[in-house]
Amino acid sequence: MNDKREDWERIIAGDNYFDCKNHYTEDLRKRREDGCQKDENGVPQDALASIGVKSGIHQGSFRFPFFDIAKEGQNWSMLEIGCGYGAWAAHFCQFVKEYVGVDISLHNVEKGNVALKEAGINNATLKHVCNCNLDFLQNEYFDLIFTIAVFIHTPLEITRRYLELTYSKLKKGGRFLHHFNMCSHKEEQDWSICGGIDGRETHVYTEEELKDLFRGIKLKILDQFNNKSFAEGKWMRYVYGVKE
């Protein structure tokens, strides 16, 4: 993977990123109204439960859901880093007071903000960012900070910086949930699901590298788990915890 920040920003900020989504509004409305996804057999697979978040719709497949957002999230403000056009906003927004998404792609942010309004999702705002600059967001403000399929593409310096910002922007006791990649293309047949977007290389984290990323950042890791809902591989590692 090319770890140069400028190369990463140039590629990811390109206008064609995620341009495969031609019907943003329709997609967001379906995510909000259905509340869950279905597998190939038509069995409901709640998107939030699939990442260890109990939403009250479906219990998911994990031993201990991180939290019950349906009961706890009504007054929460949440931040998603790498929000794209707001796909996860459509899942979270029915449970939280406020959702803010940031993304390096202006194209996705502009498309997403229009689509969110058209889909009737009024408590979500997407913001364009560059150089990991989140100065416009208040420190110690958010109750939850979340990423999925973001740190699989970012250089290590970017990943580390966003973990530092997670600490800065979270309230004391606030929660975080971040997705990392733990196996290589050759090791997993279902790689296309994981995020080999447009043939881009992805960063594979070793256990030691993952520990080193969090070292010195006062985020208390409660657990790490492999996602079994999307595929039976071990490539999706979620790390979650709280700000002490």
C-alpha positions as CSV (number, residue, x, y, z in Angstrom):
1,M,0.0,0.0,0.0
2,N,1.2,3.5,-0.8
3,D,1.5,5.2,2.6
4,K,2.0,8.7,1.3
5,R,-0.7,11.1,2.5
6,E,-0.8,13.2,-0.6
7,D,-1.3,10.1,-2.9
8,W,-4.0,8.8,-0.6
9,E,-5.9,12.1,-0.6
10,R,-5.6,12.5,-4.3
11,I,-7.1,9.0,-5.0
12,I,-9.8,9.0,-2.4
13,A,-10.9,12.6,-3.0
14,G,-11.5,11.8,-6.7
15,D,-14.9,12.6,-8.0
16,N,-15.5,9.0,-9.2
17,Y,-15.1,7.4,-5.7
18,F,-18.3,5.6,-4.9
19,D,-19.8,6.8,-8.1
20,C,-21.2,3.3,-8.5
21,K,-24.1,4.5,-6.4
22,N,-26.5,6.0,-9.0
23,H,-29.5,6.1,-6.7
24,Y,-28.4,7.6,-3.4
25,T,-31.8,8.8,-2.2
26,E,-33.4,5.4,-3.0
27,D,-30.6,3.6,-1.2
28,L,-30.8,5.8,1.9
29,R,-34.5,5.6,2.1
30,K,-34.5,1.8,1.9
31,R,-31.8,1.6,4.6
32,R,-33.9,3.8,6.9
33,E,-37.2,2.2,6.3
34,D,-36.1,-1.5,6.3
35,G,-34.0,-1.0,9.3
36,C,-32.1,-4.2,8.3
37,Q,-30.5,-6.0,5.5
38,K,-31.3,-9.5,4.3
39,D,-29.0,-12.3,3.4
40,E,-29.2,-14.4,0.3
41,N,-31.9,-16.5,1.9
42,G,-34.0,-13.5,2.9
43,V,-33.1,-13.7,6.6
44,P,-33.0,-10.3,8.2
45,Q,-29.5,-9.2,9.1
46,D,-29.7,-5.9,11.1
47,A,-26.8,-3.8,9.9
48,L,-26.1,-2.4,13.3
49,A,-26.2,-5.8,15.0
50,S,-23.7,-7.0,12.5
51,I,-21.1,-4.7,14.0
52,G,-22.0,-5.5,17.6
53,V,-24.5,-2.7,18.2
54,K,-27.8,-3.8,19.6
55,S,-30.6,-1.8,18.0
56,G,-33.7,-3.6,19.2
57,I,-34.4,-4.9,15.7
58,H,-32.3,-8.0,15.6
59,Q,-29.9,-9.3,18.3
60,G,-27.1,-10.1,16.0
61,S,-24.5,-12.9,16.4
62,F,-22.2,-11.6,19.0
63,R,-21.9,-12.7,22.6
64,F,-22.1,-9.2,24.2
65,P,-23.4,-6.3,22.1
66,F,-21.4,-3.2,22.8
67,F,-24.4,-1.2,23.7
68,D,-28.2,-1.0,23.1
69,I,-28.5,2.1,20.9
70,A,-32.3,1.9,20.9
71,K,-32.3,2.4,24.7
72,E,-29.3,4.6,25.1
73,G,-28.9,6.7,22.0
74,Q,-31.8,9.1,22.0
75,N,-29.8,12.0,23.2
76,W,-26.5,11.0,21.6
77,S,-24.4,13.0,19.1
78,M,-22.4,10.7,16.9
79,L,-19.5,11.3,14.4
80,E,-18.7,9.0,11.6
81,I,-15.2,9.3,10.0
82,G,-15.3,8.4,6.3
83,C,-19.1,8.7,5.9
84,G,-19.2,8.5,2.1
85,Y,-22.7,9.5,1.0
86,G,-24.3,8.6,4.4
87,A,-25.2,5.0,4.1
88,W,-24.6,4.3,7.8
89,A,-26.3,7.5,8.7
90,A,-29.5,6.0,7.5
91,H,-29.1,3.1,9.9
92,F,-28.0,5.2,12.9
93,C,-30.2,8.3,12.6
94,Q,-33.4,6.7,13.8
95,F,-31.7,6.1,17.1
96,V,-29.6,9.2,17.8
97,K,-30.3,12.8,18.3
98,E,-27.6,14.1,15.9
99,Y,-25.3,12.5,13.3
100,V,-22.3,14.2,11.8
101,G,-20.3,12.5,9.0
102,V,-17.0,13.7,7.6
103,D,-15.4,12.6,4.4
104,I,-12.5,13.5,2.1
105,S,-14.6,13.3,-1.0
106,L,-16.5,16.5,-1.7
107,H,-18.5,14.6,-4.4
108,N,-19.9,12.1,-1.8
109,V,-20.6,14.8,0.7
110,E,-22.6,16.9,-1.7
111,K,-24.5,14.0,-3.1
112,G,-25.1,12.6,0.3
113,N,-26.5,15.8,1.9
114,V,-29.0,16.2,-1.0
115,A,-30.0,12.5,-0.8
116,L,-30.4,12.6,3.0
117,K,-32.9,15.4,2.8
118,E,-34.7,13.7,0.0
119,A,-34.9,10.6,2.0
120,G,-36.4,12.5,5.0
121,I,-33.4,12.0,7.2
122,N,-33.2,15.4,8.9
123,N,-30.8,14.9,11.8
124,A,-27.7,14.1,9.7
125,T,-25.1,16.4,8.2
126,L,-22.1,15.5,6.1
127,K,-19.0,17.7,6.0
128,H,-16.1,17.8,3.6
129,V,-12.6,17.6,5.3
130,C,-9.0,17.4,4.2
131,N,-5.7,17.0,6.0
132,C,-7.5,15.3,9.0
133,N,-8.7,18.8,10.0
134,L,-11.6,18.5,12.4
135,D,-11.1,21.8,14.1
136,F,-14.6,22.9,13.2
137,L,-16.0,20.2,15.5
138,Q,-16.2,20.9,19.2
139,N,-13.8,18.9,21.5
140,E,-15.3,16.5,24.0
141,Y,-18.7,16.7,22.3
142,F,-19.6,13.3,20.8
143,D,-21.1,10.3,22.5
144,L,-20.0,7.9,19.8
145,I,-17.4,7.9,17.1
146,F,-17.5,5.2,14.4
147,T,-15.7,4.0,11.3
148,I,-16.2,1.2,8.9
149,A,-14.2,0.4,5.7
150,V,-12.1,3.5,6.2
151,F,-8.9,2.5,8.0
152,I,-8.5,-0.3,5.5
153,H,-7.4,2.3,3.0
154,T,-5.7,5.0,5.0
155,P,-1.9,5.3,5.5
156,L,-0.8,4.6,9.1
157,E,-0.2,8.3,9.9
158,I,-3.8,9.0,8.9
159,T,-5.2,6.2,11.0
160,R,-3.1,7.2,14.0
161,R,-4.3,10.9,13.6
162,Y,-7.9,9.9,13.5
163,L,-7.5,7.8,16.6
164,E,-6.0,10.8,18.3
165,L,-9.0,12.9,17.1
166,T,-11.4,10.2,18.4
167,Y,-10.0,10.9,21.9
168,S,-10.2,14.7,21.4
169,K,-13.7,14.8,20.1
170,L,-15.3,12.2,22.5
171,K,-16.9,13.1,25.7
172,K,-15.5,11.5,28.8
173,G,-17.1,8.1,28.9
174,G,-17.9,8.4,25.2
175,R,-17.7,5.3,23.0
176,F,-15.8,4.4,19.9
177,L,-16.0,1.6,17.4
178,H,-13.4,1.3,14.6
179,H,-13.0,-1.3,11.9
180,F,-9.6,-2.6,10.8
181,N,-8.5,-5.2,8.3
182,M,-6.7,-8.3,9.6
183,C,-5.9,-10.5,6.6
184,S,-4.6,-10.2,3.1
185,H,-6.3,-10.5,-0.3
186,K,-4.8,-13.9,-0.8
187,E,-6.0,-15.2,2.6
188,E,-9.7,-14.3,2.0
189,Q,-11.9,-15.3,-0.9
190,D,-14.6,-12.8,0.0
191,W,-12.2,-9.9,-0.3
192,S,-14.5,-8.0,-2.7
193,I,-17.0,-7.6,0.1
194,C,-14.4,-6.2,2.4
195,G,-13.4,-3.3,0.3
196,G,-11.2,-3.9,-2.6
197,I,-12.8,-0.9,-4.1
198,D,-11.7,-0.1,-7.7
199,G,-8.7,-2.4,-7.3
200,R,-7.2,-0.2,-4.6
201,E,-4.7,-1.8,-2.2
202,T,-5.8,-2.1,1.4
203,H,-3.8,-2.0,4.6
204,V,-3.6,-5.2,6.5
205,Y,-2.9,-4.7,10.2
206,T,-1.0,-7.2,12.3
207,E,-1.9,-7.6,16.0
208,E,1.2,-5.8,17.1
209,E,0.6,-2.9,14.6
210,L,-2.9,-2.5,15.9
211,K,-1.7,-2.4,19.5
212,D,1.0,0.2,18.5
213,L,-1.6,2.4,16.9
214,F,-3.5,2.8,20.1
215,R,-0.4,3.0,22.3
216,G,-0.3,6.4,24.2
217,I,-3.9,7.3,23.3
218,K,-6.2,7.1,26.4
219,L,-8.9,5.1,24.8
220,K,-9.8,2.1,26.8
221,I,-10.3,-0.9,24.6
222,L,-13.1,-3.1,25.9
223,D,-12.9,-5.8,23.3
224,Q,-11.9,-6.8,19.8
225,F,-14.0,-9.1,17.7
226,N,-14.2,-10.6,14.2
227,N,-17.3,-9.8,12.2
228,K,-19.0,-13.1,11.3
229,S,-22.2,-11.6,9.9
230,F,-21.0,-10.4,6.5
231,A,-18.8,-13.4,5.8
232,E,-17.3,-16.3,7.6
233,G,-13.7,-15.0,7.2
234,K,-11.6,-13.2,9.9
235,W,-10.8,-10.1,7.9
236,M,-13.2,-7.7,9.7
237,R,-11.8,-6.7,13.1
238,Y,-13.8,-4.3,15.2
239,V,-12.1,-2.5,18.1
240,Y,-14.4,-0.8,20.5
241,G,-14.2,0.9,23.9
242,V,-14.6,4.1,25.8
243,K,-12.7,7.4,26.5
244,E,-11.4,7.2,30.1
